[in-house]
Amino acid sequence: MCSEIEVKKKSGEFDLESIYTLDLSHQALTGLGSLPHCTQLCVLNLSHNQLSTVAPLDTLTQLEQLDISSNQIKALDGMEQMERLISLNVAGNLISSLDSLLPLASLYSLRTLTMSQSSQTTPITNPVCLSPTYTLFKESPCNYIASLHWLDEEVVGGAFHKRVRQVCSQNTGEKSAHQNTQRIDELADPLNGFSLDHRDKQLSALLTDCVEVSLRVSAEVAELNLQLKNTYSQHL
C-alpha cells in the first residue's frame, strides 16, 4: 500500500495536490493507497509492482502519461475519466480480452498505447496480444480508439505509409522522389500533430500523383520507342 507519507517522501512535496510527476515503479505495491488524492498528477509511473486494479485512479483526470506495465491488471475500469491521457503503457499485465480496452474508447487525447513491447529477453505482453482477435485489432485500431497514432511501438497505419513511400520512390525522378518521401515521413510522424484522416488523405493524394506520373512517363517512353522504330524503318 502507498501511504500519504511515502508519496510525499517520494515526491518531495508537502501537499498531495501539489504533486505533478511521480515515479513509484519497483515498489512491490499491491494497493494504491493515497494516490487517488494526488489529483494534479500529470505523469505517473507504477510499473513493476503487484497491482491488480487501477479503478481508484479515476480521480486523476489531469494525467497525461501513465505507465502501469508489468503488474497483474486484468481490466482498465476507471480510466475513462482520464480525458487528458496521451500515453498509456499496459504491457506485461493479464489483459485477456479486447473488451478490457473499452474504457479507452472515450479518451480522445490518447495517442500512444503499448500493450506489448520488445525486451532483451522475451516480449513484455498481455494474453490478448497472442490471439487472432488482437491481430485484427492491430490492423484497424482506430475503429476502437479513434485518436491512436502509436500502437505497440509502431506507427498506426505504418504498412500503408511504407507502401506509399515505396511506390513514390520508384515511380518519380530522383528529386521528386526525395521531396515526396520527405513529405510522406512528415505526414506519418505522430509528433507533427496531423490527424489520421488528414494524413491518410494526403498520403492517398501523393500515391495517386506518383502513379499518374509513372503512367505518363511510361506513355512518353512508349511513344519515343515508336518514333525511334519508325525512324529506323525509314533508313532501311
N, C-alpha and C positions, 0 to 999 in steps of 0.2 A: 504494500500500500504506500502511496505517495502522500506523506503528511504535509501540512502547510509549512512547517518548519523546514523540512527537507527541500521543498520547492523554493522557498525564499533563499535558502543557503545556496542552492544550485544556481539561481538566477542572479543573486547579489542584490535583490530588491527587497524592500521592507513591506511593500504592498502588492498583493497578488494581482490587482488590476493595473499595475504598472509594468507588468512583465510582457514583453513583446516577442522575445525569442527564448526558447528553452530546449535544452538537449538532455533528455532522460534516457538515452539509449544504454543498453547493457547494465540495467539496474535490478534485474530479476523481479520486476514489478508484476504483481498479479491483480492489482486494482488501480483505479485512477485517483482515489483519494480526493485531494483538494483541487485537482486540475480543472474541474468544471467552473471553478471560481476565477480562473485566470482569463477573464472574458475579453481581454485586449490582445491575446496571443495572435501573432501573425505567422510565426514559424515554430513548429513543434516536431521534435524527433523522439519517437517512442520505440524505435526499432530494437530488436534483440532483447525482448522481455518475454513475459509469460501471460500476456493479456488475452482474454477471450472475448471481449466486447469493447466497442467504442461508443456505445449508445449514450453514456453520460456526457460525452463531449459535445452534445447537441447545443450547448450554451456558447460554444466557441465560434461564433458567427463571423469573427474577423479573420479566421485562419486563411492563409494563402498557400502555405506549404505544410504538408503533413506526411510524415514517414512513420508507418506502423508496420514495416516489413519485419519478417522473422518473429512472429508472435503465434498465437493459437486462435486467431479470429476466424469465425465462420460466416459472419454476416456484417453488413455495413449500416445497419439501422442507426438512425440519428444523424447521419452525415448529410441528409437532405437539407439540413438547416445551415450548412456551411456554404452559403451562396457566393462567397468570395474566393473559394478554394481554386487554386490554379494548378497545383501539382500534388499528386497523391501516389504514394508508393505502398502497395499492399502485398508485395512479393513475399513468398515464404510463409504463407498462412494456410488456413484449412478451408478456403472458399471452394466449394464443390459444385456450385450451380450459378448460372448466369443471372438467375433471379436475385441473387445476393447483391448484384450491381444496380438493381432498380433505384435505390436511393440516390444514385449518382446522376440519374437521367435529368433531374431538375437543376443540376449545377452548371449553369450556362457560362461560367468563367473557367471551368476545368479544361486545361489544355494538355496536361501530361498525366497519363495513368500507367503505372507499372504493376502488372500482375505477375510477370515473370522476368527475371533478369539473369544475365550471364555471370559467372564467377570463375575463379581459377580452378575450381574442382568440379562441382556439379551445379546445374542451374538452380537458382532460387525461385521457386514457382508455387502454384496452387494446384490442387487436384483437378479443378475445372479446366486448367490450361492444357491438360493432356487429352481432353475429349474432342471428338469431331465437332461438337457444337461451338467450341471455342475457336476452332479453325474457321468456321463460318463467320463467327463474330469478328475475327480479325480482318476479314475481307471487307466488311462494311460496318465498322464500329460506330460510325456517326449516325447510323439508324437507331442506336441505343443511347449514345451520349453525343449530342449534336456538335459540341464545341471542341472535341478532341483533335489535337494536332500530332501528338506523340502517343504511341502505344507500345509498351514493352521495348523501349529504346529504339523504336523505328518510327519514321515519319508515316502518318496515316496517308494512305494513297500513294505510298512510295513506289509501288510497282508501276503505276500509271506515269509517275514523274520520270522514272528510269526509261520507260518505253518512249515517251515523247522526246527525251534527251537523246536517245539513240537515233531515232528517226531524223530529228532535226540536224544532228551532227553528220549524218550520212548523206543527206539529200540537199545540202546547200553548199555554197562556196565556203572556203576556209574562214574568211572574215565574218560572213553571216552566221556560220556555224558557231563561232566563238561568241558573237553577240547573243545568239539565241540561247546557247547553253548557260550563259551568264544570267539571262533573264529567267530562264527556267529554274535555275538554282535559287535565285532571289525569291521567286514565287513560292517555291517549295519550302523555304526556310520559315518555320513557325515563329521565329523571333522577329520577323518582319511584320507580323500582325495582320496578314491578309486573311480574310475569311475563306473557308474551304470552298464555298460557292464561287467567290471571285477567282480564287486560284485555279479551280478546275475549268472555269470558262476561259480564262486566259491561256491555260495550257492547251485546251482544245483548239483555240484560235491559232496558236503557234503551230500546232500539229497540222491543221488544215493548210496554213500558208506554206509550210515546208513541203507537204505532199503536192500542192499546186505547183510550186517551183520545180519540184522533181519531174512532174508530168510535162511541164512546159519545156524544161531542158531536154527531156527525152524526145519530145516532138521536134525541137530545133535540131538535135543531133540526127534524128531520122531524116529530116529534110536536107541537111547538109550531105549526108551519105548518099541520098538520092541524086543530088546535084553533082556530086563527085562521080557517081556511077554514069550519069548522062554525059558529063564532060569526057570521061574516059572512052565511052562508046563512040563519041563523035570523032575522036582522034584515031580510031581504028580504021 
